[in-house]
Amino acid sequence: MGRLVELAVNRRFLMLALFLLVLAGGVAAFEHLNIEAYPDPTPPMVDIVTQSPGLSAEEIERYITIPIETQVAGIKNLKTIRTISLYGLSDVKLQFSFDYTYQQALQQVLNRLSQLPPLPGNVQPGISPLSPIGEIFRYRLVGPPGYSVLDLKTLQDWVLQRRFRAIPGVIDVTGWGGKTKTYEVQVDFNKLIAYGLTLPQVLQAVSNSNINVGGNTVDIGAQSAVVRGVGLIRSLDDLANTMVVSNNGNPVLVKDVAKVSVAEKPRLGIAGINNDDDIVQGIVLMRRGEQSSPTIARVEQAVTKINASGVLPPGVRIERIYDRKDLIDTTTHTVLHNMVVGILLIVLLQWIFLGDLRSALIVGATIPFALFFAVIILVLRGESANLLSVGAIDFGLIVDATVIMVEAIFRRLSHTTVLSPEERSQISADTIMGMKKHAIRSAAADVSRSIFFAAAIIIAAFLPLFTLSGVEGNIFGPMARTYAYALAGGLLATFTVTPALSAIILPHHVQETETWLMRMLHKVYTPWLGWAVKNRPVVMAGAAGLVLTTVIATRFLGLEFLPKLEEGNLWIRATLPPTISLTEGNGYVNDMRKLIAGFPEVESVVSQHGRPDDGTDAAGFFNAEFFAPLKPASQWPGSHDKDELTARMLKQLQAKFPGVEFNFSQYLQDNVSEAVSGVKGENSIKLYGNDLQALTDTANKIKAVLSTVQGVQDLAVFTSLGQPTIQIDVNRARAARYGLTPGDINATIKVAIGGDSAGDLYEPGSDRHFPIIVRLAPEYRKSAEAIHNLRIGVQGPNGITQIPLSELADIQLVSGAAYIYREDQERYLPIKFSVRERDLGSAIREAQEKVNAQVQLPPGSRMEWVGEFGNLQDAIKRLSIVVPISLALIGALLFFNFGSLTDTLLAMSVIPMAIFGGVMGLLVSGIPFSVSAAIGFIALFGIAVMDGIIILSQYNQLIDQGLDRLRAVVRTGELQLRPVLMTCVIAGVGLLPAAMSTGIGSQVQKPLAIVVVTGMMLAPGVILITLPVLISYFSRRRAN
């Protein structure tokens, strides 16, 4: 290090150029740095979606879900298979370990699916484009008066979806709401009987009349002509005039037995916004691993271009509802504001401690150097920053090495020879610079070893961050890397920029004057240190009491996995009665949306009832979700407390809609929770077993017990049973008497009631095509009685005979499975809940104790607690292994530095006492212990030990100079009062704005900041009073 410092001093203007180059490069890099609001914490997950309209949940499970489960089982690094089977939809989620990237996992799944045997109805599995933080832009399509949601949905599907998919970084667009266009052949059953026809005949006739063929080529002279047989249906008239059969030379056309019209597919979901009950909404999804900011910018440019061009019909436009940029901009502003204020406070305190503005500016120069150094590396490595990776960096900790270096240089320069003006005039500038260089090199030699080992210890203290895995590893991994880059930049600046700037800015001699603050502190500290040395047993007892108090206080701390990032929105889920229809439920959903929109704190409300047509959200008609962006808190009337707003909103919703269960969360938070646990809720209990009725009964008992636990909110058992089902059991014996097989009967049932596709109608002049659906007219299929009277055509010697369905099958209304949840090929039933106004850990512990005591599980069943609490347990388990290893590594570094086990233990003795301040900070502020707080304590370890090194090194040096033990202890305290206070206070002040911040984006870093700030407020007393007393007791250092 000495040679590096000498090079920096001798080439000081080159170092200054390096400093300016890093600043300029950092500013340029910051323009290209992608900033995310929140990192994607979820492991790679591939979602297989298969739609088979008309199949019940049990048929979906048996014929689609289980075959897919079996096919993909055994893929390398596959950790969990979670599935949901419901009416018409199979959703299979495959969660992989972090050993695979998403692309690797996807390729493995596609390889297995390519070998999947054909599924019933030749349905094809697809891969869902959704990811937990994939939504970046939400819009609605608005048209002029007279434009229907069917017209808008057609534009969404055939124009906008293609345009957005072509944008780099966008993987897909999910359409919500609107009506999907079809051409429908509604067969009049009476006319069908009159003409002696059957439904399968009509379906087959339309299919055969809707085809083009190729006849190879024919040579016409010297030219080759392509032969093309054109038979596609091109219009409603073509469809209506299609022949079904010819009776005695008279054609029977489709229009003779059916009504042909433009219709729509059965709706699976409805979207609304504010006072509009039926809208067409689009959700732009970002490809996994892409960068949010540039992708959002490209989407916004595309929206502007589409609205300004003639892509859409006149009067039709895209209206923005929400984009992620709002959250990114707000959180970035919060973080940068806290950072700038923290930097200014650090420079101000440095000035106050040293009484020299130039020295303070030299220390302050390290901060932008370290920051931009980290930014340059992030950009070069293609990494993104987020509010935690940048906002949680303690620049007071980053500059601690520089503070030690500048303080040492300042002290050395204060001891150089004072030259009079006459002497200065007789000595060359090179000689004066030589004196200054010598003082700087000597100062660096004094502290370089301490700085090196202090930096190594800081890195060792942060080792646990690099070993975190799972959800917490993905969240804090970027922070660990950014910290490492900034620490490297700070160390580089300490040994290059700091000596160079000191040689340029500082004079050859500085007048070391005690500032008013240091004079006051010395007057207070010196008597206290003298008293402590004389009353060592009392101080030792006090130190022991401090440690004991810390242990006791930790038992009163709450537990949570991570503080909730305030996103500035509400995501509200309403669970309606499980058997409700889409039409009936939508009236209630509209009323709920308008009630929520009536709150003055709410900016707008979007409702999503049911599920989208692409099946990417496995939900039934009983599920309604509301996305409510909130106005800035400064615009709220009365209280600015979000929990209070949630309580008021919940109270009104429950009063107006009794029996409906509501759950409050935030958009990203809800998506991440669902992706990690597989359940729509922050926390849940998974009850495993095969008997759905027994699981439902037990789940309701668990729900009753959980309702008695304080803090448990949004409690609900997910629906599994209760789906009304008209079950048609074919009587094989009776069917056989008419020469019918179950397949013949079921084919008619499928076409008559559900409808079947007879191909697509390609509209002239475009590539748009829509299915032609053949089905009975509504009056023949709209009720159970109509289904009883359905006729099955049988070919007999005298033509077609129509047999009532009731003579061929037993028809009854039964209750069946609505939702079937499976995990790792075993059924389960989830009970979801949230915890509010109480810490997560104590609420879960109480809930577990009560459930274990009061609920007896059915034979063969088991229970698992998942969600945030499970993530917390995993993180604590890993930290309990890694933190001791980190402490052992710190101890090894200390031993290498001191060569003494006693000195090593003395330096580490400050750790348990320094923790006291952090624990008290959490306790007083009412913040639970979390992974974020744990990282704050890790930072405390490093800072406390670093100051311990300063004290012990000074003491050993004085002992080597011949001072007696007690005199050396007192003198050490006097000499190191300023360096210890500067490192501790500056480390704390660097995060003070983050600790006090309440803006959006401050919640995740707040526990970390509280721990560091309060810990550093109390650490100097421990280090400057207790440690000298321990040294006087236990140090074995003798003068050489």
N, C-alpha and C positions, 0 to 999 in steps of 0.2 A: 504493500500500500504506500510505503514511503516513496518509492520510485514514481508511482502514479501521481502522488501529490506534488513531487518535484517537477514532473513533466507539466502538470497543470499550472504551476506557478511560473515556470520558465516560458511556457507557451500560453500565457494567460489570455491574450487576445484571440488565439485560436479557440480556446475554451469558450470565450465569449461568443465567438461566431457559432460554435457548436450549440451553445445555449439558444441563440436566436434562431438557428436552423431548426432545432427541435420544436421551438414555439411555433414557427411558421408552418412546419410540417404537421404539427399537431392540430393547428387550426384547419388546415386543408383536409386532414384525415377526419376531423370531427364532422365536416360537411358530408363525408361519405359514410360515417358510422351509422349503422342501423341500430335504432333504439327501440326496444320492446318495452311494453308496460310490465310484462310479466313473462318469465320463461315458461316454456311448455314442460311441466314436471312429469308428464305421464310416460310410461314405457311404451315402446313400439306396439301398436295395436292395429290389427287388420280386422275390419268389420265386413262380414259376408252377409249380404241382404238378398233374400229370395222371396219373390212375390208370386202367390198362386191364388188369384181371386176365387172366392167361393169355398175354399177349404177351411174347416173349423180348426181351432187350436190343437185338438188332439190329432187330427189328420196331418196338420203341419208338422207337429212333433214327430209323428211316426214315420211319415214318408219323406220328409225333407230335412228337418233339423238333425235327427239322429244319424241318417246316412252321411250328412256333411261332417258331423262330429267325428264319426268313425273314420272318415277319409282323411281328415287333417290331424288326427291324434298321432303323436309320435314325432312331429316335426321338431327338429333340433332347436333348442332354446325356447320352446313353447312352454310357458309357465301355467297359464290358466285358459280354459275354454268356458265362456259364459254364453248362454243362449236364452232367447225369449221366443216362445211360439205363441202366436195369437191369430185371430181370424185373418186369413189371407197373407200372412207374413211370417217369415222365419228370419231371425236376426242372430247371427253367430259371431261373437266377438272373441278374437284370439289375441291374448296378451302375451308378449314375448319378454324375455329378459333384455337388459341393456347391452348384452353382448352382440345383439343384432341392431342394425339400423332399420328404419322403417322400410326402406327399399329392399333390403335383404330379406326381411320377414315377408314382405309382399310377394317377392319372387318365389319363395318357398311355398306359400299358400297357392299361388297360381299354378305352380307345378303339380301340386296335389289335386287341385280342382279339375285340371285337364284330364285326370284319370278317373273322375267321378262317374259312376254309371248313370244312365239317363234317369231323370227324376220324373214323377208323374206329370203328365201334361206337357212334357218336354220343356218345363220351366228352366231358366238358366240363372244360376247364382251370379250376383254382381258384387263388386267391391264398393262400399260406401266411401265417398270422398270426405266425409266429415272427420274433423279432428277436434280435440277439446278447445283449442284456441284458434281454430281455423277461420271462423267468421271474421271478416274484416270490413264488410260493407253491407248495409241492409237498405233496400229501396222499395218503393211501390211504383206501379205503373198506373198513370192517370190518363183518362181519355176525355174527349168532349161529350156533351150530353148525347145520350143515345148509344154510347159505346157500352156494350155489355161486358161482364167479367169473362164470358166465354171468348169474346174477341180479344180482350187484353191477355188472357191466358195463352191464346194461340200465338200472339206476338211474343210473349215471354218464352214460350217453348221453341219457336221456330226462328226467331230473330235475335233476341237479346242473349239467350243462353249461348248461342254459337259465338256471338261477339265477345262476351266476357270470357269464355273458355279460351279464346285465342290470345288473351293478355298474358304475357310472361309472369309466372308466379301464381296464376289462378288455376285451380284444378277443376272447379265446377261451380255451378249455380244451382241452388235448391229453390224450386218454386213453391210458394205457399199460397193456398187459396185459389179462387177462380174455378172455372169449369173446363174440363178437357173435352174437346169437340169429338163427336162421333157421328156417323151416319147410321141411323137405326131403322131396322125393318121390324115394325110392330105388327105381329101376326094376329089377325082376327080369328079366334079359335072356331067360331061358328062357320065362317066362310071356309076355313081349312077343312072342317068336317064335310061341308057341303060339296067340296071338290074332291073329297076322298084322298086328301093328302096328309102327310105327317110333317112334323117340324124338322126332323133330320133331312127329309127330302128338300125342303125349302133351303136349309143351310147348304146342302150339297149342291143344289142348283146354282145358288149365288156364287159359291166358291168356284165352280166349274166355268162360270161365265165371266170371271174376273182374272184373266190371265193373258199374258203375251208369250209368244213362242218364237224361236228362231229356226229358220229352215236352211241354214248354211248359205251358200252363195250360188248364183247362176251367172254364167258368162253371157253377156249381151254384146255381141260384136267383140270389140277389143276391150270392153270394160267388164269388171266383175261387180255384180249387183248383189247386195245382201237381201236375203228373203226374210221378211219379218211378218209374223201373224199377230195382228193387234186385236186384243179382245178385252182390254182393261175397261172397267166401268169408270166413266169420267165425270158423271154428273148424277143428280137425283133422278133425272128423266131416264138415263141409261139404267139405273138401278131399278126404277119402277117398271120398266119395260123388259126386264129380264124374264125369260121364260122359265117356268118351274117344271111344267110337264105338258104334254100334248094329249088331249082326250079326243079320240076320233077325228084327228086332224085339226082340232081347235086348240090353239095354245092357251095355257093358263099362265098368266103373267104374275109377277110379284105384286103388282098393284091390285090384282083381283082378290088377293087373300090377305094383303097387309097394307099398312100405311107407312110410307117412306118419308123420313124427315131428318133434319139436323137435330141432334140431341147431344147429351153429354154423358160421360161415364159416371157411375155412382160416385158421389163425393166421399172422400176419406177425411177431408179437413177443410176448415173455413178460417180465414184470417180477417181481422178487422183492425181499424186504427181510430182512436178517438170516437167521433160520431159516425164514422163510416163502418157499417156492419159487414160489408163484403168487399174485400179488396184483393188485388193480385200483388203479392209480395215476392221479392227475390232476395236471396241471401248469397252473397259472393263468398266463396270459400278459397282460402289460400292453400297452396300446396305445402305439405309438411316440409319443414326445413328452410322454407323461403323467408325472406326478410320482409317484415310488415310494412315499414315506412315506404320503401320504393314501390312495393306492390300496390299499396293504397293510392299512392300518387298516380300510378298508371291507370288504376280503375277510375279515379276521379277525372283524369284526362279523357278516358273513353266515354264516360257519362256526358261530359261537356260536348264532346264531338258528336255523340249520338243525338243529343237534344238539338244541336245546332244544324245538323245535316238532315237529309231527307230519308234517313233510314227508317224512321217511324212515320206512320200516316199523319197528316195534318191534325194538330190538336192533341196528339198523344205525346207524353213526355215522361221522363224518369224523375221522380222526386226522392231525394235522399231522406232516409229515416234516421240512420245512425252509421257512423264508421269508427273504427278503432283509433283513428287519428286523434279524436277528442281525448280519449283516455291517455294516449301516449303523450300528447302535448301537455296535458294537465300534470301528469306525474313527472314529466321531464322538468317542467317549470318548478314544481315543488322541490325536486332534488337539487337542481342547479341553484335555486335560491338559498337552500340550506348550505350548499357547498360554498358559495361566494361569501355568505355571512360568516361561516366557520373560518375561512381563509383570512378574512379581515380581522377577526378576533385573534387569530394566532399571531399575525403581524403586530397587532396592537399590544398584546401581552408580552411579546418578545421585546418590544420597545420599552414597556413599563419595567420589565425585569432588568434589562441591561442598561437602560437609560441612553441608548445610542440608536438613533433611527437607522443609520447605515447598516448596523449589524442586523437589525430587525428585517430590513429589506433583503439582505443576503439570505436569511432564513426563509423569508417569504418567496424568494425566487425558486426555491426547491419545489414548492407546491405545483406551480404550473408546469415545471419541467417534468416532475413525476407523473402528473396527470396526462400531459400530452404524450409522454413516452409510452404510457399504458394505452392511450388511444391509438397511437401509431401501430403498436403491436397487434391490437385487436383488429384493426382494419387489414393489416398485412396477413393475418391468420384467417380472415373472413369470419370473425366472431362478432356477435352482437352484444350490445350493452343493454342493461335493464335497470329499473329503479333501484334494485337491491345491489347489483354488482357495482354500481357507481355511487349510489346514495349512502351505502353503508361503509364506504371507505373512510377511515379516520385519518385525515391528513395531518392531524396532530401527531399520530403514531408514525406516519410516513416521515415526518421531518424531525423526529426525535434524534436521529443520528446527526443531522445537520445542526440541531440545537447544541448537542454536545461538542461538535467540532467548532462552531462559531464561539461558544462560550470559552473553550480552551484557547482559541486564537485571540480572543478579546483579552483574556487574562495574560497571555504571553506578551501581547503588544503593550499592555499596561506596565510591564516590567522592563521594557527596553529603555535605553538611555534617552533622557530628555535633551534635545539639542536646542541651543539658543539660536536666534536668527543669525548671529555672526558665525556660529559653528556650522549652521546649515549652508551658509554661503560659501564656506571653505571646503565643504564635502560635496563630492559629485553626486548626481542623482542616482547613478548606478550603485554607489556605496550605500546610499539610504535605502534603495530598493533591496540591496543585498541584506541589510539588517532586517528589513520587513520579511524577506523570503526566509531568512533563518528562523525568525520567530514563528512563522506559519508552519515550516517544516517541523520545528520542535513541538509545536502544539499538536500537530497531526501525529507525531510519534508518541506523544503522551497518551492520546486517546484512541489511536487507530485499533489497537488490540481490543479495547473495551467495545468500540463501535462494531468491530467485526463479530465478536462473540454476541453482542446484544442483538445484532441483526440476525445472526444464526438462530438465536433463541426465539426471536419473534417468528421466524419461519417455522421453527420446530413447534411453536405454540399453535400455529395455524395448520399444522399437519392434519388434524382431524377433518378440516374442511375438504381436503383433497381425497379423503377416504370415504366420505358420505356417499351412499348409493341410493337407489330407488328414487322416490319422489323428492326427498330432501336433498339428495345428491344433485339432481337436475336443477333444483332451485338455487342451491348455494355453490354449485360447481363454477358457474360464471363469476360469482363473487370471489371465490378462492383464486381463480386465475387472474382476475383483474387486480386483486390485492398483490399477488406475486409480481405482476408487471410493474405496478406502482412502487412496490418496495425496491425492486431492482433499479427503477429510475431514480428513486430517492437516494439509494446508496451510490449510484453512479454520480449523481449531482454532488453528494457529500465529499467525494474524493477528487472531483474535477472542477465543477462549476463553483463550489463554495470557496476553495483555496484561491481560484483565479479571481473571483469577484472580490475576495478579501484583499488580494494584492493590488487590485485596481482601485477599489473604493476606500478602504481603510487607510489612515495615515500610519507612519512607521511607529508612532507612539500614541496610545489613547489614554485618556485620563479615566482611570477606574473610579468612578464615584458611585457611592451607594445611592440608589434612588430612594425616594421617600418610602416606597413600599418595602424595599429590602431592609431599610433601617428599622422600620416598624417590626418587620418579621424577625429580624435578628434580636431586637429587644425582647420580643415575646419568646422566641425559640431558645436562646442561650440559657436563660434561667431554667426553663423547663427541662432542657437536656441535662443540665447540672443536677437538678432535682432527681431526674430519672436515674442517673448513674449512681446517686447516693442512696436511692430507694429501689434498688433493683428487684427485690422480692415482690414489692407492690406492683411494679410494672409487669413482671412476669405473670403474676396472678391476673392482672388486667388483660394481658394478652391471651391467657388461657380462657378467661371469661368471654373474651371477644369471639374466640373460636367456638366455644360452647353456645353462645348466643346465636352465632351464624347457623350452627347445626339445627338448633331449635327453630329458628325463624324459617328455615327452608321447609319445615313440615307444614307451615301455614301458607306456603305458596301454592297457587293453583297450577294446573297443567293444561296446556293446549299445544297442538302440533305446530301451527303457524298462526300469527295474527292475520286477521282477514284484511286483505287489500281492499280498501274502499274504492270501488269502481265508479261511483257516482250514478248507480242505477239500482233498480229492484227487479228481481226475477221471481215472480209469484206463480206458484203452481196450485191450481184448484182441482181437487179430485171429486168429481160428481158421482152420483149413484152408478154402480158398475153396469147396469143394464140399460142406461139411458141411450136414446138414439141421437144421432148427430143433429137432426132438425129440432128436436125438443131441447136438447142441451144448449144449442146455440143461442136461444133466447136468454137463458140465464147468463151465458158468457158475455153477451152484449151488455147486459145490465151491470155485470161485475166490472167490465172495462170502463164503462161510463162512471161508475162510482169511484174507481181508482183515479180516473182522469180529473175528477172533481176536486182532488186535493191540490191546493195552490203550490205545493212543493214539486208537483209532478209536471214535467215538460210535455210528455206525450205518452200514450199507452198503445202498444200493439198486442193484440190477442191472437193466439194460435190454438185452435180447437181441433182435436183429433190428430191426424198425422199428415205429412206431405205425400203427394202421389208417388214419389220415388221410394217410399218405405224407409228412408234414412233415420226416421225417429219412430221407434217401436212403441207406439202409444195407441190407445183405444179412444172411443168417442167420449169416455168419461174423463179424459185428461184435457185440461185447458191450461195454457201457460200465458203469462202476461209479462211483457218486457216494458219497463217503465223507466226511461232515462229521467234523472232528477235535475232540477235547476241548481245552479251554484248555491251553496248553503247561505251565502250572504243575502240571497233574494228570498229566503224562507221567512214567512211571518212567524213571530213568536220564537219558540225553541228551535235551535239548529241541530238537535240531537236526532240522528237517524233511527235509533232504537225506539225513541218516543214516537216518531212518525210511524214506524212499523206497528207498534202497539195500537195506535189509534186506528190505523187502516185495518188491522186484523179484527179489532172490536166491531167496526162498522160492517165488515164483510160477514162476520159470523152472525151478527144480529139480523142482517137482511137475508142471508142464505144459510139457514140452519141445516145441519146435516152434511154440508159441504166441508171437506177438509182442505185447509190452506197451508202452504209451505212458503216461507220467505227466504230468498237467497240473493245472489248476484249472478250475472250472466256467466262470466268466465268461471267463477267459483263453482257454480252448479255444474257446468260442463266437465270441469276437472274432477270434481267429486264423483260424478257418474262414471267417468272413464276409469278412475282408479278402482272403485268398488263395484261397479256394475249396477248400482242402484241410484235412482233419482232422489238423492238426499245427501246431506252432509255426513250423517252417521246412520248406520243401520245394523240390524241383527239379521243374520241369515239362518233360517231354521231349515235344516236339511232332513229329508225323508221322502218316501214314495207315495204315501197316502195323503192326497191333497186335502181331504176333509179333516183328517187328524191334524195336519199342519195348520189349517185355518183356525180350528178350535184352539189350539195351543197358542197361536200367534195372537189371538184376541185376548187370551189370559195374560200374555206378556205385555200387551198394550195397556191393559188395565193396571198392571203393576207399575209400568213406566210412568203412567199419568200421575202417580203419587210422588214422583221424584221432582224436587224443586229444580227449576231451570230447564227441564225437558219440554220442548215446544214442537209444534208441527208434527205431531205423532200420528202415524197412520200405518195400517196393515195393507200391503198391496193386494189388489184383487186377484184371486185365482179361480174361484168358482162363481157360479151364479149367472152364466151366460145363457139366456133363453135360446133354446134350439128346437126347431121343428125337425124332429128325427123321423126319417122315412126308412123303415126297415123292410126291405124286399122279402116277401114270402116266396121262397124258391119253388115250393110245391105248387102254389097257385099260379105263379108266373109260368111254370113249365107246362101247365095245362093249356096255355095259350101260345105255347111255342116261344116264349120270351125268356131271355137270360137277364140276370141283374144288370149286366152291362147295357143291354138295350133300354131298360127302364131308366137307368141313371143317366144315359145319354140324353134322353128326352127331358128329364128333370133339369139337367144342366142347361140345355138350350132354352127351355120354356121359362124358367124362373131367373136364372143368372144371366142368360144370354151367352152366345158364343160368336166368335169372330169368323167371318166369311172372307177374310182378306182385307186389304186396304183400298180406299178410294184415293187415287192420286189426282189432285186438283190440277186442271190444265194451266200451263204457263208458270208453274212453280214446282219445287221439290217437296211441297207439303203433302202429306198423306195421313189419312185418318181411318181408324178401323170401321168396318161395316159390321154392326152387331145385329144378329137375328135373335129375337125373343118374342114371347107373347105380349100382347097389349096389356097395359097395367091392370085393367079390370079383371083379367083372368089369372092374376098371380099376386094380387096385393094383400091377400088374407089367407089364414089357415083354411077357411072353408073353400076358397077358390082352389087351393092346392089339393084338397080332398077330391074336388071335381075334375082335376086335370085328367085328360084322356091320353092313353098310350096307344098309338096306332099299330095294328097287327095285320100283316098281309095274309088275306085268306083267299079261298077259291072265288069268292064273289067281290074281291076288291079289299079295301082297307076297312077293318073293323076297329072302332075306338073303344078301348076298355078303360073304365074309370080307375084311376090310380089307387083308390081306396080298396078295390078288389084285388089288387096285386101286392099291396104293402100295408103294413101297420104304421099309421101316422099319428104321432103324439107330440105334445109340447113338453119338453124336459129341460132340466137345468144341467148345463155342461160346463166344461172348463173354459174360462175366458182368457187367462194368461197362464202359461206354464214356464216357470223359470228353471234353468238348469245351470249347474256349474260343475265342470269336470265330470260330465255324464251322470250327474245326480240331481234330482229335483230339489228345489228349495223354495222357501217363501220369505220375502223380505219384510221387515218391520222398520220403517225409517223414522228418524227424529232429528231435531236440531237442539242445540244447547245455547240459550241466551241468558244474559244477566247472571251468569255463573261460569266458573272455569270448567273446561271440558273434563279434566282428569277427575276431579272430585265427584262430578255428576255421574260419570261412567262408573266409578268405583261403587257409589251408592246404588246405582241401577243394577249392577252385576250382583251385589250382595242381596238385594231384594228379590231379583228374578231367581237366583239360585235357591233362595230359601222358600219361595212361595209357588214356584211353577215346577211341576213334574213333567218331564219330557216324555213323549210316547216312546215305546220300545223301537229301537232301530233309528232313532232320530238324534241329531246333535245340533249345537248352536255355535255360531261364530259372530264375534263383534268386529265390524269392519268400518272403514271410513277414516276420518281424521285421527281417531284414537288408535287405530291399528298402525297408521303411519307414525304416530308419536312413539308407540312402543318399539317399532323397528328402529327408529332413529336413536332412541335412548339406549337400546341394546348395542348398537354399533358404537355409539359414543363411549359407553361404559368399557369398551375394549380399547378403543383408539386413544382416548384421553390419557389413561395410565401409560400407554406406550409413548405418547407425546411428552408426558412429564419425565419419563425415564430418559428420553432423548435429551431433554433440557438438562437433566442431571448429568448426563454424560458430557455435554458441551461445557457445563460449569466445571466439571472435574478436569477436563482438558485445559481449561483456562487457569484454574487455581492450582491444580495438582494436589488438591487436599480434599478429602472427603468431608472434613468438618466445615471448610469454607463452602463447599457445595451445598451441604444441608442448611447452612446459615442463609445462603442466598435464596434457597427455595422456601425458607421458613416464612417469607413474606406472603406467599401465595394464599394460604388459608385465611390469613388476616386481611388481605386485600379484598377477598371475596365478600367480606362483611358489607362494604359499602354498596356493592351491586345488589346483594340480597335485600338490604334495607330499601334501596331505590325501587325495586319491584314491589315490595310489600307496601310501601307508602303510596305508590302510584296505583296500586290495585291491578297491576299487570301480571298475568300468570307466567310461569316459566314455560318457555317454548324453545324450539331449535334456534330461533333468532336470538333469544336471550343467552342460550348456551354459547353461541359464537361471541357474544359480548364478554362472557366470562373467560373464554379462551384468549381474547385480546388482553384482558386484565392480567392473565398469567404472564404474558410476554412483557408487558410494561413493568409490572412489579419486579420481575426477576432482573430486567435490564437495570432498573434503579438499584437493586440489590448489588449488582456487579459494580456499579459506580461507587457505592458506599464501601464495599469490601476492598476494592482495588485501592482506594484512597487510604483506607486504614492500613493495609499491608505496606503501602509505600511509606507511610509515616513511621510504622514500626521498623522498617528497614533503615530509616534515617536516624533511629535511636530513641524515639519517644517512648515513654512508658505506656502501658496498656490504657489506663484511664485517660491520660492526657491525649493519647492518640485518638481515642473514641470521641472525646469532646471536640478536638480539632477537626476530625473528619466531618462531624456534623456541621461545624461552622463553615468549612470550605465547600461542602457539597449541598448546603441548603438551597442555593440558587439553582444549580443544575437539576436537583431532584424535583424542586417545585416547578421549574420550567417544563421538564419532560412530562410530569404528571398533569399539571394544569393545562398545558397546551394539548396533550392527548385528549383530555376531557372536553376542553372548549371546542375542539374541532368537530365534535358531534353534538354540541349543545343545541344548535338550531334544529337538528333532526330530533333530539329528545323533546323539544318544546313544540315541534310542528304538529299541526292538526289537519293539514291539507290533504287532498286526495293523493295517495301514493306514499304517505308518511307512515302508515300503520305497520308495514312489515319491518322497517328499519328502526322503529321506535323502541322496542324492547332492547335491542342491541345497544342503541344510543343511551338509553336510561342506565343500563348496567355500567357502561364505560364511564359516563359522566359522574354518576354517584360514586362509583368505585374509585375514580381518580380524585374525587373531592376528599375522601377519607384515607386514601392510600398514603399521602405524604406523612400523616401522623404516625402511621404504622412503620413506614420506612425510616423516618428520621428520629423517632423516639424508641420504638420497640427493638428495631434491628440493632442499633448501637448497644443497647443493653444486652441483647443476646450475644453480640460479638464480645463484649467485655466478660461475659460468663464463659463462653465456650471456645473462643478462638485460641488456637495453639501457636499462633504466629510468634516467632522470636526474631530479634534483630540479627541480621547476618554479620 
